[in-house]
Amino acid sequence: MDTDSREAEAFIEAAVGRAGSWRSEDPETARARTEAAREDRELARRELLAGGLDPERLDALAAERAKARRARAEQAHGRAVAASSAAARRLAGLTPVLLPAEPMNVIIDRVTFIRSFADAGVVVASDIGSLDSWARYRLGSSATAVTGSGTGRLSFFTLWRNPRNVPVVVAAGARLVVNAHLAVDADWNGVAAWFIGGSEARATVRARTTVWAMWDSTVRSIVHDRILGDAGATGGFFGGDDSASIAFNEFLSASGFAVPAQASILIEVELLTEWVATSGSVHLDAESGSFRVAVPHLILTVT
């Protein structure tokens, strides 16, 4: 990695670190809600016993059925992985042959660097090559009775410098290919589901392009954003699950971004997974079989 690339990656590390993390409520409130839910469950059990019902037997039934349900979900994931090769071939056929760039267009055939962030998933493998920059990636997140939320981020960064001595407006479009499987699981609640709120797990996978101003880390603009897939489940008595296979290959058009003379920008093409869960889990698999995420090229329209 050259000096400019290292400086660009350090810039992103510092900019993201300053952004901090977001929490929906303070820890004391979350702990109080968890304790109240535990007391509610114990009260419900005592009332069931007083009425002659056996909550242990009912919970055992819920656990048994949840085990069978999760086995079905694993089988569905296995079928998605087995079908990933066919999906990869289909996606490859959708990528057009690049024609010579027009005078106002700039074709960039490789990204500068690829990365994820703390608590935002893991890049298992990656490579940067001409018309072939890709990563294998996985995200696994879960939450207990305290509702949790977060984001998974797989980002492809491209550094570009305005070579002109006058300001320009750049529309940074990118080809994005996603072959992946999203799955969510909400725990079984057994008899507790009759008395308190149940479990849930929800996730949305987005394609997002953001342009960062290298001259000022507070200046950035989301120039493209769209939903690629989502899944959601609620637990109830037996638990629940949902999944979605994502097979996507399109050019992400972008709105314009003003760049001063001789200034540099970082173009981030991101696979963003937004999730929320209560006694549930979220998994995005972009590493098994032929699953992967790729950004073959970018086309910058300069005016």
Residue frames as qw, qx, qy, qz and C-alpha x, y, z in Angstrom:
[[0.000, 0.890, 0.456, 0.000, 0.00, 0.00, 0.00],
 [0.439, 0.435, -0.026, 0.786, 1.49, 3.40, -1.03],
 [0.178, -0.104, -0.423, 0.882, 1.71, 6.53, 1.14],
 [0.368, -0.126, -0.173, -0.905, -1.50, 8.08, -0.23],
 [0.664, -0.253, -0.639, -0.294, -3.41, 4.85, 0.47],
 [0.500, -0.222, -0.657, 0.518, -2.10, 4.66, 4.05],
 [0.017, 0.031, 0.216, -0.976, -3.05, 8.28, 4.65],
 [0.510, -0.184, -0.391, -0.743, -6.54, 7.62, 3.26],
 [0.662, -0.290, -0.691, -0.011, -7.06, 4.61, 5.52],
 [0.348, -0.175, -0.524, 0.757, -5.82, 6.56, 8.55],
 [0.212, -0.107, -0.068, -0.969, -8.22, 9.36, 7.62],
 [0.635, -0.281, -0.520, -0.496, -11.20, 6.96, 7.63],
 [0.594, -0.231, -0.685, 0.353, -10.10, 5.36, 10.91],
 [0.163, -0.110, -0.362, 0.911, -9.97, 8.77, 12.59],
 [0.348, -0.134, -0.228, -0.900, -13.21, 10.01, 11.02],
 [0.663, -0.298, -0.622, -0.291, -15.23, 6.94, 11.99],
 [0.499, -0.200, -0.640, 0.548, -13.75, 6.98, 15.50],
 [0.018, 0.009, 0.212, -0.977, -14.88, 10.56, 16.03],
 [0.476, -0.259, -0.462, -0.702, -18.40, 9.66, 14.94],
 [0.319, -0.204, 0.709, -0.595, -18.78, 7.47, 18.05],
 [0.138, -0.216, -0.954, -0.154, -21.52, 4.92, 18.61],
 [0.445, -0.279, -0.118, -0.843, -25.25, 5.35, 19.01],
 [0.088, -0.159, -0.933, 0.311, -27.33, 3.89, 21.84],
 [0.281, -0.520, -0.566, -0.574, -31.10, 3.95, 21.98],
 [0.570, -0.754, -0.144, -0.291, -31.28, 4.22, 25.79],
 [0.056, -0.719, 0.594, -0.355, -29.04, 4.65, 28.81],
 [0.438, 0.153, -0.878, 0.121, -27.62, 1.51, 30.51],
 [0.163, -0.003, 0.707, -0.688, -29.50, 2.08, 33.79],
 [0.661, 0.202, 0.065, -0.720, -32.85, 2.11, 32.01],
 [0.668, 0.270, -0.641, -0.266, -31.90, -1.02, 30.07],
 [0.229, 0.131, -0.891, 0.370, -30.90, -2.86, 33.28],
 [0.381, 0.083, 0.512, -0.766, -34.14, -1.83, 34.99],
 [0.726, 0.240, -0.214, -0.607, -36.19, -3.13, 32.06],
 [0.545, 0.240, -0.803, -0.018, -34.32, -6.45, 32.12],
 [0.011, 0.049, -0.821, 0.569, -34.91, -6.87, 35.85],
 [0.551, 0.158, 0.257, -0.778, -38.60, -6.04, 35.45],
 [0.716, 0.252, -0.491, -0.429, -38.92, -8.64, 32.67],
 [0.361, 0.163, -0.889, 0.231, -37.28, -11.27, 34.92],
 [0.231, 0.058, 0.654, -0.718, -39.70, -10.47, 37.75],
 [0.659, 0.218, -0.077, -0.716, -42.64, -10.69, 35.33],
 [0.622, 0.217, -0.727, -0.197, -41.54, -14.16, 34.19],
 [0.169, 0.059, -0.875, 0.449, -41.22, -15.43, 37.77],
 [0.418, 0.132, 0.402, -0.804, -44.63, -14.04, 38.69],
 [0.694, 0.235, -0.351, -0.582, -46.18, -15.70, 35.65],
 [0.485, 0.163, -0.858, 0.045, -44.65, -19.06, 36.60],
 [0.066, 0.018, 0.770, -0.635, -45.98, -18.87, 40.15],
 [0.568, 0.203, 0.159, -0.782, -49.47, -18.11, 38.89],
 [0.669, 0.241, -0.590, -0.382, -49.36, -21.01, 36.42],
 [0.308, 0.103, -0.902, 0.286, -48.27, -23.41, 39.16],
 [0.276, 0.090, 0.578, -0.763, -51.03, -22.18, 41.43],
 [0.672, 0.271, -0.043, -0.688, -53.52, -22.93, 38.65],
 [0.855, -0.021, 0.510, -0.096, -52.28, -26.49, 38.12],
 [0.739, 0.664, -0.116, 0.021, -50.32, -25.99, 34.89],
 [0.809, -0.342, 0.220, 0.425, -46.73, -27.22, 34.53],
 [0.261, 0.922, -0.177, -0.223, -44.59, -24.42, 33.01],
 [0.350, -0.536, 0.719, 0.270, -41.50, -26.67, 32.91],
 [0.591, 0.237, 0.757, 0.148, -43.25, -29.15, 30.64],
 [0.436, 0.851, 0.283, -0.079, -44.55, -26.36, 28.39],
 [0.016, -0.881, 0.396, 0.259, -41.11, -24.73, 28.19],
 [0.503, -0.260, 0.784, 0.255, -39.59, -28.11, 27.31],
 [0.587, 0.554, 0.586, 0.072, -42.08, -28.38, 24.45],
 [0.252, 0.955, -0.019, -0.154, -41.15, -24.88, 23.23],
 [0.261, -0.698, 0.607, 0.275, -37.43, -25.73, 23.39],
 [0.602, 0.049, 0.771, 0.201, -37.94, -28.97, 21.45],
 [0.517, 0.740, 0.427, 0.046, -39.92, -27.26, 18.72],
 [0.050, 0.948, -0.225, -0.221, -37.38, -24.41, 18.55],
 [0.464, -0.435, 0.703, 0.317, -34.59, -26.97, 18.00],
 [0.581, 0.367, 0.692, 0.220, -36.46, -28.46, 15.04],
 [0.303, 0.928, 0.202, -0.083, -37.19, -24.97, 13.65],
 [0.145, -0.843, 0.427, 0.292, -33.53, -23.98, 13.84],
 [0.570, -0.116, 0.750, 0.315, -32.55, -27.22, 12.10],
 [0.515, 0.677, 0.511, 0.127, -34.86, -26.23, 9.22],
 [0.087, 0.978, -0.085, -0.168, -33.26, -22.77, 9.13],
 [0.392, -0.579, 0.630, 0.338, -29.79, -24.36, 8.93],
 [0.602, 0.248, 0.714, 0.256, -30.97, -26.57, 6.07],
 [0.365, 0.887, 0.281, -0.008, -32.26, -23.49, 4.26],
 [0.127, -0.886, 0.365, 0.258, -28.89, -21.81, 4.73],
 [0.554, -0.245, 0.730, 0.316, -27.16, -24.92, 3.39],
 [0.566, 0.564, 0.573, 0.182, -29.34, -24.86, 0.28],
 [0.168, 0.978, 0.006, -0.120, -28.50, -21.16, -0.22],
 [0.326, -0.681, 0.575, 0.314, -24.77, -21.93, 0.00],
 [0.606, 0.084, 0.744, 0.269, -25.17, -24.83, -2.46],
 [0.449, 0.764, 0.445, 0.128, -26.96, -22.49, -4.88],
 [0.181, -0.861, 0.111, 0.461, -24.31, -19.77, -4.52],
 [0.430, -0.215, 0.629, 0.611, -22.21, -21.08, -7.43],
 [0.287, 0.565, 0.682, 0.364, -25.14, -20.84, -9.84],
 [0.055, -0.947, -0.266, 0.170, -25.90, -17.37, -8.49],
 [0.374, -0.640, 0.326, 0.587, -22.27, -16.36, -8.97],
 [0.391, 0.115, 0.690, 0.599, -22.35, -17.48, -12.61],
 [0.137, 0.783, 0.579, 0.181, -25.60, -15.59, -13.18],
 [0.211, -0.910, -0.065, 0.350, -24.19, -12.44, -11.58],
 [0.446, -0.371, 0.484, 0.655, -21.00, -12.67, -13.66],
 [0.342, 0.400, 0.693, 0.493, -23.12, -12.72, -16.80],
 [0.011, 0.905, 0.423, -0.033, -24.76, -9.44, -15.82],
 [0.346, -0.706, 0.155, 0.598, -21.50, -7.45, -15.79],
 [0.632, 0.767, 0.108, -0.031, -21.12, -5.62, -19.11],
 [0.737, 0.123, 0.104, 0.657, -17.92, -5.25, -21.10],
 [0.176, -0.793, -0.101, 0.575, -16.44, -1.81, -20.43],
 [0.569, 0.707, 0.226, 0.355, -16.20, 0.49, -23.44],
 [0.479, 0.163, -0.135, 0.852, -13.53, 3.19, -23.71],
 [0.153, -0.646, -0.472, 0.579, -14.29, 6.10, -21.42],
 [0.261, 0.850, 0.308, 0.337, -15.83, 9.24, -22.86],
 [0.369, 0.504, -0.230, 0.746, -13.80, 12.44, -22.44],
 [0.352, -0.591, 0.194, -0.700, -15.79, 13.48, -19.36],
 [0.915, -0.341, -0.043, -0.212, -15.68, 10.04, -17.74],
 [0.070, 0.618, -0.759, 0.193, -12.93, 8.37, -15.72],
 [0.921, -0.125, -0.321, -0.181, -12.92, 4.57, -15.30],
 [0.218, -0.625, 0.684, -0.306, -11.23, 3.27, -12.15],
 [0.766, 0.122, -0.588, -0.230, -10.56, -0.46, -12.45],
 [0.646, -0.162, -0.666, 0.337, -9.65, -1.18, -8.80],
 [0.435, -0.870, -0.156, -0.170, -10.37, 0.14, -5.34],
 [0.149, 0.740, -0.502, 0.421, -7.68, 1.52, -3.00],
 [0.057, 0.195, -0.891, 0.407, -8.44, -0.60, 0.09],
 [0.637, -0.352, -0.544, -0.417, -11.13, -2.82, 1.62],
 [0.145, 0.143, -0.747, 0.633, -12.06, -3.01, 5.29],
 [0.466, -0.651, -0.557, -0.221, -14.69, -3.42, 7.97],
 [0.095, -0.622, 0.324, -0.707, -14.85, -1.80, 11.41],
 [0.014, 0.108, -0.852, 0.512, -14.97, -2.84, 15.08],
 [0.345, 0.293, 0.748, -0.486, -18.17, -4.78, 15.89],
 [0.529, 0.541, -0.045, -0.652, -19.28, -4.42, 12.26],
 [0.940, 0.321, 0.060, -0.097, -18.40, -7.83, 10.86],
 [0.569, -0.508, 0.546, 0.348, -15.22, -9.58, 9.71],
 [0.588, 0.661, -0.371, -0.282, -13.44, -9.54, 6.35],
 [0.910, -0.199, 0.362, 0.042, -12.39, -13.18, 6.01],
 [0.620, -0.023, 0.484, 0.617, -10.50, -12.76, 2.72],
 [0.315, 0.880, 0.140, -0.328, -10.09, -10.07, 0.09],
 [0.623, 0.002, 0.426, 0.656, -8.20, -9.15, -3.05],
 [0.207, 0.834, 0.038, -0.511, -7.69, -6.00, -5.11],
 [0.498, -0.044, 0.658, 0.564, -7.15, -6.47, -8.83],
 [0.151, 0.179, -0.376, -0.896, -7.99, -4.95, -12.19],
 [0.605, -0.096, -0.370, -0.699, -11.80, -5.24, -12.58],
 [0.772, -0.192, -0.605, -0.033, -11.74, -7.77, -9.72],
 [0.004, 0.341, -0.583, 0.737, -11.75, -6.22, -6.24],
 [0.706, -0.351, -0.481, -0.383, -13.67, -8.45, -3.85],
 [0.142, -0.389, 0.707, -0.574, -14.10, -9.57, -0.25],
 [0.581, -0.321, -0.740, -0.112, -15.54, -12.50, 1.65],
 [0.137, -0.351, 0.348, -0.859, -17.31, -11.20, 4.73],
 [0.457, -0.428, -0.778, -0.051, -19.45, -12.35, 7.64],
 [0.225, -0.409, 0.264, -0.844, -21.53, -10.62, 10.29],
 [0.542, -0.371, -0.754, 0.010, -22.93, -12.28, 13.41],
 [0.089, -0.307, 0.343, -0.884, -24.70, -10.19, 16.06],
 [0.470, -0.450, -0.755, -0.083, -27.06, -11.04, 18.88],
 [0.199, -0.441, 0.288, -0.826, -28.81, -9.53, 21.88],
 [0.153, -0.197, -0.906, 0.342, -30.27, -10.89, 25.12],
 [0.060, -0.721, -0.680, 0.122, -33.42, -9.61, 26.85],
 [0.091, -0.720, -0.011, 0.688, -31.96, -6.11, 26.55],
 [0.649, 0.717, 0.252, 0.024, -32.76, -4.83, 23.06],
 [0.469, -0.468, 0.381, 0.645, -29.59, -4.32, 21.04],
 [0.601, 0.777, 0.182, -0.049, -28.98, -2.67, 17.70],
 [0.432, -0.566, 0.439, 0.548, -26.04, -2.02, 15.45],
 [0.617, 0.712, -0.154, -0.297, -24.64, -2.01, 11.95],
 [0.806, -0.094, 0.436, 0.388, -22.46, -4.27, 9.86],
 [0.277, 0.893, -0.163, -0.315, -20.12, -2.49, 7.46],
 [0.751, 0.005, 0.445, 0.488, -18.12, -3.89, 4.58],
 [0.184, 0.921, 0.013, -0.345, -16.52, -0.96, 2.76],
 [0.729, 0.257, 0.293, 0.563, -14.57, -0.57, -0.48],
 [0.119, -0.879, -0.029, 0.460, -12.65, 2.72, -0.51],
 [0.669, 0.435, 0.277, 0.535, -11.29, 4.45, -3.61],
 [0.284, -0.676, -0.010, 0.680, -9.02, 7.51, -3.45],
 [0.505, 0.603, 0.402, 0.469, -9.31, 10.06, -6.28],
 [0.291, -0.528, -0.040, 0.797, -7.64, 13.44, -6.78],
 [0.417, 0.862, 0.264, -0.118, -8.98, 16.24, -8.92],
 [0.691, -0.016, 0.245, 0.680, -6.18, 16.85, -11.45],
 [0.248, 0.736, 0.320, 0.543, -7.60, 20.18, -12.60],
 [0.293, -0.005, -0.288, 0.911, -6.76, 23.65, -11.38],
 [0.397, -0.230, -0.085, -0.884, -10.46, 24.51, -11.13],
 [0.488, -0.013, 0.710, -0.507, -13.26, 23.01, -8.98],
 [0.365, 0.017, -0.776, -0.514, -15.28, 20.16, -10.51],
 [0.731, -0.124, 0.320, -0.590, -18.43, 18.20, -9.71],
 [0.169, 0.269, -0.940, -0.124, -17.93, 14.42, -9.57],
 [0.850, -0.088, 0.043, -0.518, -20.66, 11.80, -9.85],
 [0.042, -0.452, 0.889, -0.058, -19.04, 8.63, -8.44],
 [0.887, 0.039, -0.077, -0.454, -20.89, 5.62, -9.78],
 [0.163, -0.452, 0.875, -0.061, -19.83, 2.06, -8.95],
 [0.737, 0.025, -0.587, -0.335, -20.56, -1.48, -10.03],
 [0.393, -0.377, 0.690, -0.476, -21.54, -3.59, -6.98],
 [0.692, 0.026, -0.669, -0.270, -21.96, -7.38, -6.97],
 [0.405, -0.359, 0.630, -0.557, -23.40, -9.08, -3.88],
 [0.727, -0.041, -0.647, -0.228, -23.88, -12.84, -3.46],
 [0.003, -0.252, 0.706, -0.662, -24.90, -13.48, 0.17],
 [0.500, -0.437, -0.723, -0.191, -27.43, -14.93, 2.60],
 [0.180, -0.385, 0.354, -0.833, -29.14, -13.02, 5.43],
 [0.569, -0.350, -0.741, -0.074, -30.73, -14.91, 8.34],
 [0.244, -0.453, 0.374, -0.771, -32.40, -13.80, 11.58],
 [0.538, -0.246, -0.805, 0.050, -33.52, -15.88, 14.56],
 [0.379, -0.523, 0.204, -0.735, -35.79, -14.94, 17.48],
 [0.071, 0.155, -0.925, 0.339, -35.58, -17.14, 20.59],
 [0.484, -0.465, -0.692, -0.267, -38.49, -19.19, 21.86],
 [0.177, -0.441, 0.346, -0.809, -40.19, -17.73, 24.93],
 [0.277, -0.213, -0.922, 0.168, -42.41, -20.60, 26.07],
 [0.228, -0.716, -0.656, 0.074, -45.04, -19.66, 28.64],
 [0.272, -0.470, -0.131, 0.829, -43.36, -16.30, 29.24],
 [0.060, 0.140, 0.513, 0.845, -44.72, -15.21, 25.84],
 [0.222, -0.641, -0.708, -0.196, -48.22, -15.22, 27.35],
 [0.390, -0.797, -0.353, 0.297, -47.34, -12.47, 29.80],
 [0.264, -0.723, 0.187, 0.611, -44.48, -10.33, 28.49],
 [0.499, 0.760, -0.244, -0.336, -43.22, -8.97, 25.20],
 [0.963, 0.058, 0.214, 0.150, -41.50, -11.60, 23.11],
 [0.508, -0.413, 0.435, 0.618, -38.22, -11.80, 21.26],
 [0.604, 0.773, 0.166, -0.100, -37.49, -10.39, 17.83],
 [0.505, -0.367, 0.440, 0.646, -34.71, -9.99, 15.29],
 [0.527, 0.802, 0.275, -0.056, -34.75, -7.76, 12.23],
 [0.461, -0.421, 0.385, 0.680, -32.14, -6.71, 9.67],
 [0.550, 0.810, 0.159, -0.128, -31.93, -4.67, 6.49],
 [0.653, -0.168, 0.380, 0.634, -29.05, -4.86, 4.01],
 [0.294, 0.915, 0.117, -0.248, -28.33, -1.71, 2.02],
 [0.681, 0.249, 0.179, 0.665, -25.97, -0.61, -0.74],
 [0.123, -0.962, -0.144, 0.198, -24.62, 2.84, 0.04],
 [0.640, 0.358, 0.020, 0.679, -22.09, 5.11, -1.63],
 [0.312, -0.911, -0.138, 0.232, -20.57, 7.93, 0.44],
 [0.566, 0.584, -0.100, 0.572, -18.08, 10.53, -0.71],
 [0.584, -0.691, -0.158, 0.396, -15.65, 11.83, 1.96],
 [0.287, 0.918, -0.132, 0.241, -13.80, 15.13, 1.59],
 [0.821, -0.032, -0.277, 0.498, -10.13, 14.50, 2.39],
 [0.231, 0.450, -0.173, 0.845, -9.61, 18.20, 3.16],
 [0.365, -0.290, 0.372, -0.803, -12.25, 18.12, 5.96],
 [0.137, -0.063, -0.988, 0.039, -13.48, 14.88, 7.60],
 [0.268, 0.384, 0.597, -0.651, -16.74, 16.57, 8.64],
 [0.489, 0.472, -0.205, -0.704, -17.67, 17.03, 4.98],
 [0.154, -0.037, 0.961, 0.226, -19.24, 13.95, 3.44],
 [0.583, 0.215, -0.037, -0.782, -22.29, 13.09, 1.40],
 [0.540, 0.128, 0.831, -0.032, -24.34, 9.92, 0.84],
 [0.262, 0.404, -0.407, -0.776, -24.72, 9.96, -2.94],
 [0.615, 0.010, -0.648, -0.450, -26.50, 6.59, -3.34],
 [0.283, -0.145, 0.801, -0.507, -28.59, 4.45, -0.98],
 [0.710, 0.005, -0.383, -0.591, -30.91, 1.50, -1.64],
 [0.697, -0.271, 0.574, -0.333, -32.24, -1.60, 0.12],
 [0.335, 0.349, -0.822, -0.299, -30.98, -4.95, -1.22],
 [0.611, -0.216, -0.749, -0.138, -32.85, -7.27, 1.17],
 [0.316, -0.440, 0.460, -0.703, -34.35, -7.63, 4.62],
 [0.571, -0.188, -0.798, -0.032, -35.56, -10.25, 7.08],
 [0.293, -0.395, 0.390, -0.778, -37.53, -10.15, 10.31],
 [0.582, -0.226, -0.778, -0.065, -38.86, -12.61, 12.89],
 [0.446, -0.533, 0.308, -0.650, -40.70, -12.56, 16.22],
 [0.080, 0.256, -0.938, 0.220, -40.28, -15.28, 18.81],
 [0.738, -0.243, -0.180, -0.602, -43.61, -15.93, 20.52],
 [0.860, -0.361, 0.286, -0.219, -44.02, -19.30, 22.23],
 [0.951, 0.091, 0.217, 0.199, -41.95, -21.45, 19.83],
 [0.380, -0.503, 0.379, 0.677, -39.52, -18.85, 18.42],
 [0.621, 0.737, 0.239, -0.122, -39.22, -17.67, 14.85],
 [0.480, -0.353, 0.459, 0.659, -36.77, -17.16, 12.00],
 [0.560, 0.792, 0.167, -0.175, -36.56, -15.60, 8.56],
 [0.551, -0.327, 0.472, 0.606, -33.97, -15.43, 5.79],
 [0.532, 0.811, 0.074, -0.233, -33.28, -13.89, 2.41],
 [0.732, -0.008, 0.367, 0.574, -30.76, -14.69, -0.33],
 [0.134, 0.886, -0.043, -0.441, -29.24, -11.61, -1.98],
 [0.653, 0.121, 0.508, 0.548, -28.03, -11.88, -5.57],
 [0.141, 0.939, 0.165, -0.267, -27.35, -8.37, -6.86],
 [0.566, -0.079, 0.361, 0.737, -25.27, -6.97, -9.73],
 [0.236, 0.881, 0.379, 0.157, -25.98, -3.38, -10.73],
 [0.407, 0.304, -0.073, 0.858, -24.32, -0.07, -11.37],
 [0.267, -0.719, -0.497, 0.405, -24.98, 2.35, -8.53],
 [0.261, 0.682, 0.177, 0.660, -25.54, 5.76, -10.05],
 [0.458, -0.446, -0.401, 0.656, -24.68, 8.71, -7.83],
 [0.054, 0.974, 0.217, 0.036, -25.49, 12.36, -7.29],
 [0.528, 0.637, -0.190, 0.529, -22.77, 14.96, -7.74],
 [0.643, -0.657, -0.138, 0.368, -20.16, 16.08, -5.19],
 [0.262, 0.941, -0.136, 0.164, -18.16, 19.32, -5.47],
 [0.849, -0.238, 0.023, 0.471, -14.36, 18.89, -5.35],
 [0.044, -0.938, 0.154, 0.309, -11.98, 21.88, -5.15],
 [0.592, 0.711, -0.377, 0.038, -9.00, 22.23, -7.46],
 [0.402, 0.479, -0.727, 0.283, -6.26, 19.66, -6.79],
 [0.523, -0.358, 0.529, -0.564, -8.25, 18.25, -3.81],
 [0.267, 0.106, -0.953, -0.094, -8.79, 14.56, -3.01],
 [0.723, -0.206, 0.102, -0.652, -11.87, 12.55, -2.09],
 [0.121, -0.131, 0.981, -0.081, -12.48, 9.04, -0.77],
 [0.658, -0.017, -0.333, -0.675, -15.34, 7.14, -2.37],
 [0.272, -0.151, 0.887, -0.341, -16.83, 4.51, -0.05],
 [0.659, -0.034, -0.515, -0.547, -18.99, 1.78, -1.59],
 [0.213, -0.264, 0.766, -0.545, -20.54, 0.04, 1.38],
 [0.553, -0.289, -0.735, -0.265, -22.59, -3.06, 2.14],
 [0.177, -0.302, 0.467, -0.812, -24.44, -1.83, 5.23],
 [0.484, -0.344, -0.796, -0.115, -26.45, -4.15, 7.49],
 [0.272, -0.379, 0.304, -0.831, -28.70, -2.39, 10.02],
 [0.545, -0.218, -0.808, -0.051, -30.04, -4.71, 12.72],
 [0.398, -0.421, 0.372, -0.725, -32.09, -4.74, 15.93],
 [0.633, -0.092, -0.766, -0.068, -32.74, -7.72, 18.20],
 [0.500, -0.471, 0.433, -0.584, -34.25, -8.68, 21.54],
 [0.681, -0.172, 0.700, -0.129, -33.32, -12.24, 22.59],
 [0.818, 0.531, 0.217, -0.041, -32.39, -12.92, 18.99],
 [0.516, -0.418, 0.477, 0.576, -29.55, -12.99, 16.47],
 [0.559, 0.785, -0.022, -0.266, -28.66, -11.74, 12.99],
 [0.632, -0.286, 0.570, 0.441, -26.23, -13.39, 10.56],
 [0.563, 0.762, -0.130, -0.292, -25.05, -12.20, 7.14],
 [0.762, -0.191, 0.532, 0.316, -23.02, -14.83, 5.27],
 [0.535, 0.816, -0.147, -0.162, -20.96, -13.47, 2.38],
 [0.117, -0.668, 0.731, 0.073, -18.12, -16.01, 2.69],
 [0.656, -0.044, 0.750, -0.078, -19.48, -19.58, 2.32],
 [0.691, 0.458, 0.542, 0.137, -19.50, -21.42, -1.01],
 [0.449, 0.380, 0.315, 0.745, -19.36, -18.85, -3.81],
 [0.176, -0.928, -0.325, 0.050, -20.69, -16.04, -1.63],
 [0.513, -0.180, -0.016, 0.840, -18.71, -12.79, -1.83],
 [0.133, 0.924, 0.251, -0.257, -19.04, -9.04, -2.40],
 [0.611, 0.043, 0.327, 0.720, -17.23, -7.27, -5.24],
 [0.187, 0.886, 0.073, -0.419, -16.72, -3.80, -6.68],
 [0.793, 0.247, 0.349, 0.433, -15.28, -4.48, -10.17],
 [0.387, 0.250, 0.174, 0.870, -15.01, -0.84, -11.24],
 [0.002, 0.727, 0.384, -0.570, -16.09, 2.75, -10.71],
 [0.368, 0.510, 0.399, 0.667, -16.99, 5.36, -13.33],
 [0.188, -0.594, -0.275, 0.732, -16.52, 8.99, -12.32],
 [0.315, 0.728, 0.431, 0.430, -18.37, 11.58, -14.39],
 [0.400, -0.417, -0.129, 0.806, -16.47, 14.85, -14.07],
 [0.224, 0.787, 0.418, 0.395, -18.05, 18.17, -15.01]]
